[in-house]
């Protein structure tokens, strides 16, 4: 242990000092131990040169034969220039014990700010985002911390966060056998992952008001978690202050028991936190802010393959019926959405007449803009695949096929009398958020899909000699996975864009799929019937996409949830799904589950046979 000279008792850093003892480390007078772990410690000290307070960081154990390597690593870290990374005032050695000096100023450690009452979620998220940004910069430069603890993190009076102690605790011994080779790259990657996990554990500690696993040293917590141990860390529900669901999902993902579910680097954690903070700061406009710049640059969605042929076909349809044009346009999701945007944005800008609802029917949109307007809309779209690479474009095509299939299933689920085109479009709109994320953020979309997949995990045994247990765990729900990656819900992104297009609350309500954890209640009106039919269809198609062995069980659960509310038997729902085994053209404007239907009314795109046509206040 490092010895500290004392004017009265000869106390040490590890042993208790007698009351009134003055402890010194070289020229530094040690005022208070700010924190220690098995690998590092931080002291508040007074510099004997000028009498100013500083923070004195050092490894818990001397590097011994690795002193030269320690000095090299710490000095390399000290050369990094980033506002979140604390500047080292001095790197030195006293009696063969190395140390680093940092400025105290107005900063205090997170450990000094923490309390059993927890912390405001937004304030902590802002701190975490800053810390993640600094760590990401360090990791990208090949530098890691190796022992992230709440007392290595500081915050100033103006809420500026700094990270101290990069490389000070030292890398695990014998972790690198070939400097500059694959071993070193692997060690840096593993150390960066450990830092991100450590930051997640710090967040858990601050929010919960007590350390995870009741362990003050987070390095020991990590050693008890998979893959080394069998413990798992999740935020408790009983906490001093409420934790917003997006932040809970972000922190729980950072400490997930499955390594593949955790954030692979600090940059992805930073983006998730900033996404949620942006959403919170902008309130209702938050989700839209995340996408507006991208939408302005590359459009909402790209025209699907074959767009040129569709435009050429439109040029020959001057005398065609609007229903025939609508059938053609429904083949292209992007063009369908662009027409809805054009007419509803124009309506909103002009001010809707009293009782005049949003346009949710391509036939009416075509009648409003004319054939020239349809051609302009088609030519305004970005050509496929836009900025997507080949892999992202393939995922987008698969997602579009799934959305269209769900639309066709929904037309079989909805009761007779509902317009097939409206049902189909509502089902597509329930996928708008997913489509937007896949197009604009394909890497994040891939992360969300991975988090939602069930996985087989190996749980180490707690008893010696007993083999590890293998079991299967379900993946995250769509909302939790979206929160964990984007800091916002994909459905919220889709609803925000729809609101920007001029679609009102009634449409936004229909766009919301029934949450997997919520009961499916008897519909309260036509809008609810459309919503439930589309939601059931989307859930059925999603269930079919699960790995073998999961799909049939998932489909059965969907059938069980929706059958009573939709007034159908389980067999009816199964037949509606099986009837779409082969892809086919989207339903025609009058097609419904029970045959042709007249024009829709405002409440839900339905008119009883013989009822007068809807007036100007209807949803069209």
TORLO-173862 format. One record per residue (C-alpha): x, y, z. Coordinates in steps of 0.1 Angstrom, whole numbers, plus 5000, padded with zeros to 4 digits. Layout:
PT   xx   yy   zz
PT    X    Y    Z
...
end
This chain:
PT   xx   yy   zz
PT 5000 5000 5000
PT 5011 5035 4994
PT 5026 5051 5025
PT 5016 5087 5035
PT 5039 5106 5058
PT 5021 5121 5088
PT 5032 5148 5112
PT 5015 5130 5141
PT 5008 5094 5135
PT 5025 5079 5105
PT 4991 5069 5090
PT 4987 5053 5056
PT 4963 5058 5028
PT 4946 5025 5035
PT 4946 5027 5072
PT 4927 5050 5095
PT 4944 5082 5105
PT 4942 5094 5141
PT 4920 5125 5147
PT 4938 5157 5137
PT 4965 5138 5118
PT 4980 5157 5088
PT 4988 5133 5060
PT 5011 5140 5031
PT 5021 5125 4998
PT 5052 5142 4988
PT 5045 5179 4987
PT 5007 5173 4987
PT 4987 5175 5019
PT 4959 5149 5017
PT 4926 5164 5028
PT 4900 5138 5020
PT 4897 5105 5001
PT 4871 5111 4973
PT 4869 5075 4963
PT 4888 5043 4959
PT 4884 5009 4942
PT 4905 4978 4938
PT 4923 4996 4910
PT 4925 5033 4916
PT 4919 5061 4941
PT 4913 5098 4941
PT 4922 5123 4968
PT 4913 5159 4975
PT 4947 5174 4983
PT 4964 5208 4989
PT 4994 5215 4967
PT 5023 5226 4989
PT 5036 5249 4962
PT 5008 5273 4960
PT 4983 5262 4987
PT 4956 5255 4961
PT 4932 5225 4962
PT 4938 5198 4936
PT 4926 5163 4929
PT 4953 5137 4931
PT 4947 5105 4911
PT 4968 5073 4914
PT 4966 5036 4908
PT 4957 5015 4939
PT 4988 4994 4934
PT 5022 5005 4920
PT 5028 4994 4884
PT 5061 4978 4894
PT 5078 4965 4863
PT 5051 4981 4842
PT 5059 5017 4853
PT 5073 5027 4820
PT 5042 5014 4801
PT 5019 5031 4827
PT 5037 5064 4822
PT 5034 5061 4784
PT 4997 5052 4785
PT 4988 5081 4809
PT 5009 5107 4790
PT 4993 5096 4757
PT 4958 5100 4773
PT 4968 5134 4787
PT 4976 5146 4752
PT 4940 5142 4741
PT 4922 5175 4737
PT 4885 5174 4743
PT 4864 5196 4766
PT 4850 5167 4785
PT 4884 5151 4792
PT 4900 5166 4823
PT 4934 5182 4817
PT 4963 5167 4837
PT 4982 5195 4854
PT 5011 5172 4863
PT 5021 5136 4859
PT 5047 5125 4884
PT 5060 5099 4908
PT 5067 5099 4945
PT 5087 5070 4961
PT 5080 5050 4929
PT 5043 5056 4932
PT 5029 5074 4901
PT 5002 5101 4903
PT 4983 5125 4882
PT 4972 5160 4893
PT 4939 5175 4882
PT 4924 5209 4888
PT 4897 5211 4915
PT 4882 5246 4907
PT 4845 5246 4911
PT 4841 5210 4901
PT 4828 5183 4924
PT 4827 5145 4917
PT 4794 5128 4909
PT 4799 5108 4941
PT 4798 5141 4961
PT 4766 5151 4944
PT 4748 5117 4947
PT 4723 5111 4974
PT 4698 5084 4985
PT 4670 5106 4969
PT 4684 5100 4934
PT 4687 5127 4908
PT 4664 5144 4883
PT 4663 5123 4852
PT 4669 5151 4827
PT 4699 5165 4846
PT 4715 5131 4849
PT 4709 5123 4812
PT 4727 5156 4802
PT 4757 5146 4823
PT 4757 5111 4809
PT 4756 5123 4773
PT 4786 5146 4780
PT 4805 5118 4796
PT 4797 5094 4768
PT 4809 5120 4743
PT 4842 5124 4760
PT 4847 5086 4763
PT 4838 5081 4727
PT 4865 5106 4717
PT 4891 5088 4739
PT 4881 5053 4727
PT 4884 5064 4691
PT 4919 5075 4699
PT 4927 5041 4714
PT 4926 5053 4750
PT 4903 5039 4777
PT 4897 5045 4814
PT 4896 5009 4827
PT 4878 5016 4860
PT 4850 5041 4856
PT 4835 5050 4890
PT 4813 5080 4900
PT 4842 5097 4917
PT 4862 5098 4884
PT 4834 5119 4869
PT 4831 5156 4878
PT 4806 5184 4872
PT 4812 5221 4875
PT 4788 5248 4887
PT 4779 5255 4850
PT 4770 5218 4845
PT 4801 5210 4825
PT 4811 5174 4829
PT 4847 5162 4829
PT 4861 5126 4830
PT 4893 5121 4850
PT 4917 5093 4853
PT 4920 5080 4818
PT 4945 5050 4819
PT 4954 5059 4856
PT 4940 5026 4870
PT 4960 5008 4844
PT 4950 4981 4819
PT 4946 4946 4833
PT 4980 4929 4836
PT 4991 4905 4808
PT 4962 4917 4786
PT 4984 4926 4757
PT 5011 4902 4745
PT 5018 4919 4711
PT 5018 4957 4714
PT 5004 4973 4682
PT 4989 4940 4671
PT 4955 4923 4672
PT 4959 4917 4709
PT 4962 4954 4716
PT 4932 4962 4694
PT 4911 4936 4711
PT 4922 4949 4745
PT 4913 4985 4736
PT 4879 4973 4723
PT 4872 4953 4754
PT 4883 4982 4777
PT 4860 5006 4758
PT 4831 4982 4763
PT 4840 4980 4800
PT 4839 5018 4802
PT 4804 5020 4786
PT 4792 4993 4810
PT 4808 5012 4839
PT 4790 5044 4828
PT 4757 5025 4827
PT 4763 5013 4862
PT 4771 5048 4874
PT 4737 5059 4859
PT 4720 5030 4877
PT 4736 5041 4910
PT 4726 5077 4906
PT 4690 5070 4896
PT 4684 5043 4921
PT 4700 5061 4950
PT 4721 5031 4960
PT 4749 5012 4943
PT 4740 4982 4921
PT 4742 4948 4938
PT 4750 4969 4970
PT 4786 4970 4959
PT 4805 5003 4962
PT 4832 4993 4937
PT 4817 4990 4902
PT 4847 4969 4891
PT 4835 4942 4914
PT 4799 4946 4901
PT 4812 4940 4865
PT 4830 4909 4877
PT 4797 4895 4891
PT 4779 4902 4858
PT 4779 4880 4827
PT 4801 4867 4811
PT 4822 4863 4843
PT 4793 4860 4868
PT 4756 4853 4869
PT 4742 4885 4885
PT 4721 4909 4865
PT 4715 4946 4870
PT 4683 4963 4862
PT 4668 4995 4876
PT 4642 4987 4903
PT 4607 5000 4900
PT 4607 5014 4935
PT 4630 5044 4931
PT 4632 5078 4949
PT 4622 5097 4918
PT 4602 5086 4888
PT 4624 5075 4858
PT 4610 5082 4823
PT 4606 5050 4803
PT 4630 5060 4776
PT 4658 5067 4801
PT 4650 5035 4820
PT 4653 5016 4787
PT 4686 5033 4779
PT 4702 5026 4813
PT 4689 4990 4814
PT 4703 4984 4779
PT 4737 4997 4790
PT 4738 4971 4818
PT 4720 4943 4800
PT 4729 4908 4811
PT 4734 4899 4774
PT 4766 4914 4761
PT 4753 4916 4726
PT 4724 4938 4738
PT 4746 4963 4755
PT 4759 4995 4737
PT 4789 4984 4717
PT 4805 5018 4720
PT 4801 5051 4738
PT 4790 5069 4707
PT 4758 5049 4704
PT 4750 5055 4740
PT 4756 5092 4735
PT 4732 5093 4705
PT 4705 5075 4724
PT 4707 5100 4754
PT 4709 5130 4731
PT 4679 5117 4711
PT 4658 5115 4743
PT 4670 5148 4756
PT 4661 5165 4723
PT 4627 5149 4724
PT 4621 5160 4759
PT 4634 5196 4753
PT 4612 5201 4722
PT 4582 5184 4738
PT 4557 5177 4710
PT 4580 5187 4683
PT 4609 5166 4696
PT 4605 5135 4676
PT 4600 5155 4644
PT 4632 5175 4651
PT 4652 5143 4649
PT 4641 5137 4613
PT 4633 5171 4597
PT 4668 5179 4585
PT 4671 5145 4569
PT 4637 5146 4553
PT 4645 5180 4538
PT 4677 5166 4523
PT 4666 5132 4510
PT 4628 5131 4513
PT 4607 5111 4536
PT 4610 5078 4517
PT 4625 5069 4483
PT 4604 5059 4453
PT 4603 5021 4451
PT 4619 5003 4422
PT 4599 5007 4390
PT 4590 5043 4397
PT 4600 5054 4361
PT 4576 5028 4346
PT 4548 5040 4369
PT 4554 5077 4358
PT 4553 5066 4322
PT 4521 5047 4328
PT 4505 5077 4345
PT 4512 5097 4313
PT 4488 5073 4295
PT 4460 5075 4320
PT 4444 5108 4312
PT 4410 5092 4307
PT 4414 5065 4333
PT 4393 5062 4364
PT 4407 5076 4397
PT 4402 5041 4412
PT 4425 5026 4386
PT 4451 5053 4393
PT 4448 5047 4430
PT 4455 5010 4424
PT 4487 5019 4406
PT 4498 5044 4432
PT 4493 5020 4461
PT 4521 4999 4447
PT 4545 5026 4458
PT 4543 5035 4495
PT 4565 5066 4491
PT 4543 5080 4464
PT 4511 5072 4483
PT 4525 5090 4514
PT 4537 5119 4493
PT 4502 5125 4479
PT 4487 5124 4514
PT 4513 5149 4525
PT 4506 5172 4495
PT 4469 5174 4500
PT 4468 5175 4538
PT 4496 5201 4541
PT 4478 5223 4515
PT 4445 5218 4535
PT 4463 5227 4567
PT 4480 5258 4552
PT 4447 5270 4537
PT 4428 5263 4569
PT 4403 5235 4569
PT 4367 5243 4566
PT 4346 5236 4596
PT 4341 5199 4598
PT 4364 5191 4569
PT 4386 5163 4580
PT 4420 5151 4567
PT 4423 5133 4534
PT 4431 5096 4539
PT 4421 5083 4505
PT 4442 5083 4473
PT 4411 5087 4451
PT 4402 5120 4467
PT 4439 5131 4467
PT 4441 5124 4429
PT 4409 5144 4424
PT 4423 5173 4443
PT 4457 5176 4427
PT 4449 5162 4392
PT 4470 5140 4370
PT 4497 5167 4367
PT 4499 5170 4404
PT 4503 5132 4407
PT 4531 5133 4381
PT 4549 5161 4400
PT 4547 5141 4432
PT 4561 5110 4415
PT 4590 5130 4399
PT 4598 5148 4432
PT 4607 5115 4450
PT 4643 5105 4454
PT 4652 5075 4432
PT 4656 5041 4448
PT 4676 5034 4469
PT 4685 5070 4478
PT 4714 5072 4503
PT 4709 5036 4515
PT 4736 5011 4508
PT 4728 4977 4494
PT 4722 4960 4527
PT 4700 4988 4541
PT 4680 4988 4508
PT 4674 4951 4511
PT 4661 4955 4546
PT 4639 4984 4534
PT 4624 4962 4507
PT 4617 4934 4532
PT 4600 4959 4555
PT 4579 4973 4527
PT 4568 4938 4517
PT 4558 4931 4553
PT 4539 4964 4556
PT 4520 4957 4524
PT 4512 4921 4535
PT 4498 4935 4568
PT 4477 4959 4548
PT 4462 4931 4528
PT 4455 4910 4559
PT 4439 4940 4575
PT 4414 4943 4546
PT 4403 4907 4555
PT 4400 4914 4592
PT 4379 4946 4591
PT 4341 4942 4592
PT 4321 4945 4560
PT 4314 4980 4549
PT 4348 4995 4555
PT 4367 5009 4525
PT 4397 4986 4516
PT 4419 5015 4505
PT 4415 5033 4538
PT 4422 5002 4558
PT 4452 4995 4537
PT 4466 5030 4542
PT 4460 5030 4579
PT 4479 4998 4582
PT 4508 5013 4562
PT 4508 5044 4584
PT 4512 5022 4615
PT 4546 5013 4599
PT 4556 5048 4590
PT 4579 5052 4620
PT 4597 5020 4612
PT 4600 5029 4575
PT 4614 5063 4583
PT 4640 5049 4608
PT 4651 5022 4583
PT 4656 5048 4555
PT 4672 5076 4575
PT 4690 5056 4603
PT 4696 5021 4589
PT 4724 5013 4615
PT 4701 5022 4643
PT 4673 5002 4627
PT 4695 4972 4626
PT 4703 4976 4663
PT 4666 4978 4671
PT 4659 4946 4652
PT 4687 4928 4670
PT 4674 4939 4704
PT 4640 4926 4696
PT 4652 4891 4686
PT 4650 4862 4712
PT 4683 4848 4721
PT 4699 4818 4738
PT 4721 4828 4768
PT 4744 4808 4790
PT 4741 4816 4827
PT 4772 4806 4847
PT 4764 4784 4877
PT 4768 4798 4912
PT 4780 4765 4925
PT 4814 4751 4917
PT 4815 4720 4895
PT 4779 4726 4882
PT 4778 4732 4844
PT 4764 4765 4832
PT 4727 4767 4824
PT 4715 4775 4789
PT 4681 4791 4784
PT 4662 4813 4760
PT 4653 4849 4767
PT 4628 4870 4748
PT 4640 4901 4731
PT 4629 4937 4739
PT 4596 4951 4728
PT 4596 4975 4699
PT 4591 5005 4721
PT 4618 4996 4746
PT 4643 4988 4718
PT 4636 5020 4701
PT 4640 5040 4733
PT 4673 5022 4740
PT 4688 5030 4706
PT 4672 5063 4695
PT 4660 5078 4728
PT 4626 5081 4712
PT 4597 5058 4701
PT 4596 5049 4664
PT 4558 5053 4665
PT 4562 5087 4680
PT 4585 5096 4651
PT 4559 5084 4626
PT 4531 5103 4644
PT 4552 5135 4645
PT 4558 5133 4607
PT 4521 5126 4601
PT 4512 5157 4622
PT 4537 5177 4601
PT 4519 5164 4570
PT 4486 5177 4583
PT 4470 5145 4595
PT 4450 5152 4626
PT 4446 5135 4660
PT 4421 5110 4647
PT 4445 5097 4622
PT 4474 5097 4646
PT 4453 5077 4670
PT 4446 5051 4643
PT 4484 5050 4635
PT 4492 5039 4671
PT 4494 5001 4673
PT 4480 4986 4704
PT 4510 4981 4728
PT 4519 4945 4734
PT 4514 4949 4771
PT 4481 4966 4769
PT 4447 4948 4769
PT 4428 4949 4736
PT 4394 4965 4744
PT 4362 4964 4725
PT 4364 4992 4699
PT 4346 5024 4708
PT 4338 5035 4672
PT 4349 5032 4636
PT 4383 5048 4642
PT 4390 5021 4669
PT 4379 4994 4645
PT 4403 5005 4619
PT 4431 5008 4644
PT 4425 4974 4659
PT 4422 4957 4625
PT 4455 4973 4613
PT 4472 4966 4646
PT 4462 4930 4646
PT 4474 4925 4610
PT 4507 4941 4617
PT 4512 4920 4649
PT 4503 4888 4629
PT 4529 4896 4602
PT 4555 4905 4628
PT 4548 4872 4646
PT 4555 4853 4613
PT 4589 4869 4611
PT 4601 4854 4644
PT 4625 4825 4643
PT 4612 4790 4638
PT 4596 4776 4669
PT 4584 4810 4680
PT 4562 4821 4651
PT 4532 4797 4657
PT 4531 4805 4694
PT 4533 4842 4687
PT 4505 4841 4661
PT 4483 4822 4685
PT 4489 4849 4712
PT 4479 4876 4687
PT 4447 4857 4677
PT 4438 4853 4714
PT 4443 4890 4721
PT 4423 4904 4692
PT 4396 4879 4684
PT 4370 4890 4709
PT 4375 4927 4703
PT 4372 4923 4665
PT 4341 4901 4669
PT 4359 4872 4650
PT 4367 4836 4659
PT 4403 4825 4661
PT 4397 4805 4629
PT 4385 4836 4611
PT 4417 4855 4619
PT 4439 4825 4610
PT 4421 4823 4576
PT 4426 4860 4570
PT 4463 4855 4576
PT 4466 4823 4556
PT 4446 4838 4527
PT 4476 4861 4521
PT 4502 4834 4517
PT 4509 4847 4482
PT 4517 4884 4475
PT 4491 4901 4455
PT 4480 4935 4443
PT 4468 4959 4471
PT 4430 4959 4475
PT 4410 4980 4452
PT 4392 5010 4466
PT 4359 4992 4472
PT 4373 4959 4484
PT 4366 4949 4520
PT 4365 4918 4540
PT 4329 4914 4532
PT 4327 4928 4496
PT 4324 4962 4480
PT 4317 4992 4501
PT 4305 5027 4494
PT 4324 5059 4502
PT 4337 5063 4538
PT 4324 5086 4565
PT 4344 5108 4589
PT 4342 5084 4618
PT 4360 5055 4601
PT 4357 5051 4563
PT 4324 5033 4564
PT 4288 5039 4552
PT 4260 5015 4557
PT 4244 5003 4524
PT 4218 5028 4513
PT 4231 5056 4537
PT 4235 5090 4520
PT 4271 5098 4509
PT 4293 5115 4535
PT 4294 5153 4536
PT 4323 5177 4534
PT 4332 5170 4570
PT 4341 5134 4564
PT 4374 5116 4565
PT 4382 5109 4529
end
